[in-house]
Structures are given as structure tokens and as C-alpha cells.
Amino acid sequence: MPGCPCPGIGMAGQRLLFLAALALELLGGAGGSQQALWSRGAAAACRLDNKESESWGALLSGERLETWICSLLGSLMVGLSGVFPLLVIPLEMGTTLRSEAGAQRLKQLLSFALGGLLGNVFLHLLPEAWAYANSASSGGEGQSLQQQQQLGLWVIAGFLTFLVLEKLFLDSKGKEEASQVSGYLNLLANTIDNFTHGLAVAASFLVSKKIGLLTTMAILLHEIPHEVGDFAILLRAGFDRWSAAKLQLSTALGGLLGACFAICAQSPKGVEETVAWILPFTAGGFLHIALVNVLP
């Protein structure tokens, strides 16, 4: 910008200077005071732009490059676990679901999916959310109780959100497509779940590479059986094996977004507030899918 004491000023600084000039015109002060205020506004804008540049420079520095690569690769590995069911479920499974033998096999897979969903809720999501609530409460018993109440409310919010989404989809598609709606709802919940996995992987790599690798392996071990259950739900929804695998892979984008969010937060502590409500919300969604759609 011509006349700016900071030639490399960015868009944020230019917007601030524009607003300062507009305010000066409205005030209609004396020429000398206008010039002094203009100089002050330009200096403030330059300082703001310099801080923004330093922040982005630290985010993209060589020290963070290794964290970026490891976090994205770890999140991608977790997302690629969605193709594991292709190795477990028989090739003819997608075409024999209408037969009696195929229907019986699908019931077994859906029972496995039900156990996986409920196990994910009660052994992973809710205990982890409880741990975050306890770690966030530093003001004594009262604050801890408030955090626990908020956790329960987020579970109810997730359950009701998926219930409302299901009713809206059913009203628009018709009752005969209820199973297909449950498949799409499961994909949505799985994407949110993968987002939390990406947060966990990236936050762990921000601490150290060793903790990041251990976290990635732990998530993979519990995610593989969960993906088999999700695959069964998609088969029940009417998708063939390859379509189900492609949809499972699409949910991996949630993990990559979660990893990017955690790294941009610059600290493992920076993601705690987000995780504190995403985990119970996802738990409520999985409860709805398991108890309202899969179990009946």
C-alpha cells in the first residue's frame, strides 16, 4: 500500500487501515491530528500483520513439518482401515443378501456391528469424554458436576440430532428406504468419529513421535472391528461391497480434517474443548444407530 510504513502489509492490515481512514473522515478532525492518527493506525496494522505472519511461519516451519507428515499419515492409516472388511466379508456377500443363507449371514454381521457400536460408545467415547471432563474441572466438586451434566446433555443432543435427521430423511424418501437412511446416518457418525481420531493422533504427535505412534496403533486396533460393523450396516442399506468400501474411505477425510485442526491449534491442550463435546455427541449418534436402527 503506498505510503504505508510497513510495505509488506497483508490484507488484514489493509482492512484495518481502511477502517481507520473511514473513521477519520467521519470524525473530521484537523489535518495534523488526522495525520498522527493515520500513522498510529498504520503502525498498529503493521504490528497485527507481523504477528499473523509469525504465527503462520511457526505453523509451517521445519520443526512442524515432521509433525504434519506423521499426523496426516497416521490419520490416513486409520481411515484406510475402512477397506479391511473387503478381506473378511466374502465376495458374493453383496449379491446373496436376498437369499435365506445370505440373510442369516447378514444378521450375524449386524449383531457384530451392534456390539461394535455399543462397545465404541461405552468403552471408548464415553470414558474418554469423562476423562476430559475430569481433567478440565479444576475448581472443585461443583465444577466437576457441571462438566458431567454437560457431558450427558451432549449425549442427548447427539441422540436427538440423529433422530431428527432420520425423520427428515424418511419424510423425503419414504418409509421403504429406512435402512438406506440408517446407512447414511452411520457414515455421518463415522466421519465425526474419525475427526476425533485425527485430533487424537495429531495431538499425540505434537507431544512426541513415540506417543503418536502408540496412539495410532491403539486407534487402529479398536477401529478395525468397528469398520467391519459399519460395513455390515452399509450392506444392509443396499450398497454393494465396492460402493460400501468407497463410502468407508470417504469418511477418512474427517480424520485428516481433525489432524489439521489439532496442528493448527498449536498445542495438545488446544483441542480439549472441542473434543469435550464432540465425543459425547458422537456417542449419542452411535447409540441411536445401534438401538433404533440396527437392533430392531
Secondary structure, 3 states (H helix, E strand, C coil): CCCCCCCCCCHHHHHHHHHHHHHHHHHCCCHHHHHHHHHHHHHHHHHHHHHHHHHHHHHCCHHHHHHHHHHHHHHHHHHHHHHCHHHHCCHHHHCCCCCHHHHHHHHHHHHHHHHHHHHHHHHHHHHHHHHHHHHHCCCCHHHHHHHHHHHHHHHHHHHHHHHHHHHHHHHHHCHHHHHHHHHHHHHHHHHHHHHHHHHHHHHHHHHCHHHHHHHHHHHHHHHHHHHHHHHHHHHHCCCCHHHHHHHHHHCHHHHHHHHHHHHHCCCHHHHHHHHHHHHHHHHHHHHHHHHHHHCC
